[in-house]
Amino acid sequence: MTQACATYASLEERTAMLAPAMEYYAPSGGGAAPLVILASGCGGLNGLDGPKPIMKNYASAATAAGAYVVVFDSFAPHGIGFEESVAWVCSGMRLRGDARAADIIAAEALAREHWKRDFSGVILAGWSHGGWAVMELLSAGPDANVVGNFHIKAPSAALTPDAVALYYPYCGLLNSTGRSKWDFKGPLFLLAADADSPGAGKECSDIVARARGGLDGVESIHFPNNTHAFDEHDQVPGSAFTYDPEATQRSLALFGAFIRQQVERLK
């Protein structure tokens, strides 16, 4: 079994590992703009039939709203294939959210190196397992010197994001947010798929409220008739999740609107 959680402990190692699989998207036009870091769900960026379009769709919504976007692959560079990821990562047996949170820090560093520019802010966005990773980074806090096995030796704006978007994140016992207090009090967009599992949306809202000391600044959206991963059209055969094209378009519009608000706010 690949020891994915026990390797790439330094920023240099992590960026070198992630760099070949990074995806970069720039907005049209110039001027001040924030960086959005997208963290996919546990299915990753590549499925049984090749590249998945879900992160590209959200990246397009964010660039249209005026932001720079990076998408990182936590799985193939770690030596984890799609079927292994579904079996082991989605079940919480490998590469848990705190281990994967370090990839967000590395992705921010790679974005700065790629564009060689400052950004007007940093926005973190995570789907399912990626949402868990974002939440673990917020739970680690701005003064953290370690997250998972990753040693933080230099400041990172990813530890002090300007805004956060969470899509049907995993909020169960393995997520340390329920035992944490966040310094982050900025705008937070939380989308729950209420047909996911009973009470999942409320569970996430409750632990976010406890971590933040309330829900001020939180925009909580519920899709009552949609399952987890409703915005992924390439579902695994036999999956309990159902793709909904209309809900997906609504979701993309909401995400684009949230990013546009942050672009205007962070100018």
N, C-alpha and C positions, 0 to 999 in steps of 0.2 A: 504493500500500500504506500502510495506517495506521501511523504511527510510534509504536506503542503503548509501545515500550521507551524512547523518547526524551522522554516527556512525564510530567507529574505528578511532578516530582522533589522537591517539598517536601511536608511533611505536610499543609499547608493545601490544596494542590492535590490531593493523593491522597484526602483525606477528602471533599472536595467532589465528586470524581469518583465515589467509591464509594457515597456516602450514599444516592442514590435507589434503589439496588438491594440495600441491606442487609436481612437478615432477622434478627429478634430473637425469642428464645424464653426465657421465664422459668419457673423451677420454681414449683410450688405451695408456699405457706408462706413464711415469712421466715427470718431468721437468716443467719449467715455462709455464704457459698457462693462457689466459684470460678467463673471465666469460662472457658468452652471456646470456642475459635475453630476453626471447621471450614473447611478448605481443600479444595475439590472437585478431582476429576480434570480432565484437559484438555477433557473434554466439557462442562464447565461446569454451570450450573443449568438450562439450557433446551435441549431437544433438538428433533428434527424434529417431534414431536407436542406440544410445549409444555413446561411445567415438569417437570423430573425430580424424582422423589420421594426419591432416595437420600439427599441431605443432610438432608431433613426427617425421614427415618426415624432417622438417627443423632442428629439434634437432639432428637427425642422420647425416645430412649433416654437421652440425657444429662440432659434436664430431669427425667425420671422418677427419675434417680439423684440429683437435688438440685442440679444446676448451672445457671447461666445459660449461654446459648449464643448466639453470633452466627455467621451464615453470610454470606460476602461473594462477590460475583460479579466475577471478574477479567476477564471477557471482554466481555460486552455494554457495560459502561461504558468499556472501552478501544476500543470500536468494532469488536470482533471477533465475528462471527456464528458460529453453531454449525458450519456446514460449513467455514468458514475456520479455526476453531479445530481441528477434527479434522485438516484437511489440513496446517496450518502449526504450530500449537502442540504437538500430539501428536507431531509429527515432530522437535521441537526447533529448528525454523527461526525461530520467533518467540516472544516473551514467555517466555524460559526461567525456570528456577526462581529464580535470583537476582533477576531483574526482578520476579517476582511476589511474592517474599518481602516486599517493601515493603507490599503490600496487607494482610499480616497485622498489621503495625505500625499501619496506618491503621484496620483493623477494631477493634483494641483501643481506640484513641482514640475511635472512634465509639461503642463499647459504653459507655465511661465517660460520654460525653456523653449518650447515650440514657437510661441508668438513673440517672445522677448519684449514683453510689455507688462505694464501694471494694469490691473483691472479695477473698476470702480467698486467692486464688491465680489463676494463669493456666495453662491447659492448652492445648497446641497439638495439633491432630489434622489429618492430611492424607492424602488418597487419591491414589495414583499421582503425577501431576504436582504435586498439592497437597502430597504427602509430600516430594517434591523441594524445593518451596519452603520447607517447614518445616526441612528439613535444611540448606538454604543459610543460613537465619537462624541456626541453631545454629552453623554453620561461621563465620559473620561474628563471632559472639561478643558478650559483654555490653558490650564497650567499643568496638564498631564505630561509625564515623561515616559509613559508607556501605555500602549493600547494593545490588547492581546499580547503577543510576544515581541511587538515592534517597539523599538527604543526611539523616542522622540528627542532629538538633540538640537533642533532648531525650531524657531517659531513657525507656525503654519496657519494661514488664514482659514484653513478648513476646520480648525479647532474653534474658531470664532466666526461662524458664518453669519451673513447678513440676513438670510432667509432660508427656509427649509420647506420642501414639499415631500410628503410621505404618502405613498400609494399602497393601500391595504398591507401595511407592514406587519411582520410577525411580532406580536406583543406578549408572547407566553413567558413561562418561567425562566427560560434561558436568556431572555432579554433583560439586562441589568437595569434598564430604565425604571422598573418598578421599585428598585432599591436605591435610586439616585436622586440627586437634586441638580437641575440644570442651571448653569449661568445663562444659557441662551433664552432670551425673552423676545426675540425678533419675530417677524411675521412667519407663521407656520400654516401651510395648507395641508390638511389631512383628509384624504379620501378613503372612505370605507365601502367595501362591497358587502352589503348586509346578508346576501345569500351565501357568503363565504362559509361561515360556521356560526352557530348561534352565539350572539353576544360579542363577536370579535370586534366589531366597530366600537361598541361601548367600552370594551376592555382597553382598547388603544386610547380612546379619549380619556379614560380614567387615569391611566398611568402617565399620560402626557400632562394632565392637569396636576397630578401630584408632583411630577418632576419640575414643572414650571411654577408651581404655586398658584395655579388657576389657569383658565382658558382665555385670558385676555390676549388678543393678538392672534388667536387661532381661528382659522376658517375651516370649519368641519363640514364636509360634504358627504352625504350618504346616497349610495346607489342601491335602493332597497331590493331590487330584483336581479342584481348581478352577482356573479360569483367572483372569487379570486381570479386574477388574470383574465378578466373579461375583455381586455384590450390586446390580447395575444391571439392572432387568428390561427397560428400553427400549434395547436394543442397536441400533447402526447396522446396517442391512441388509448382510449379507455379512461381518459381523464374525467374527473368530476367537474372540471371547469368548463365554462361555455363562453365562446367568443360572441360578443354583441357589437356589431359594426356601428349601430346608432349610438350606443353608450360610449363607444370608443371615440367617435367624433365629438361628442359632448365633452368627454374627458380631455381630449386634446385642446379643445377650445378653452376650457377652464384653466388648463395648465398654461397655455399661451397667455391668457389674460393675467394670471398670477405673475408670470415672469415679466410681462410688460409693465405691470405696476411696480415691480422691483427695479426694473431698468430706469423708469422715470424717477423713482425715489432715490436711487443711488447715483444719479448724474452729478 
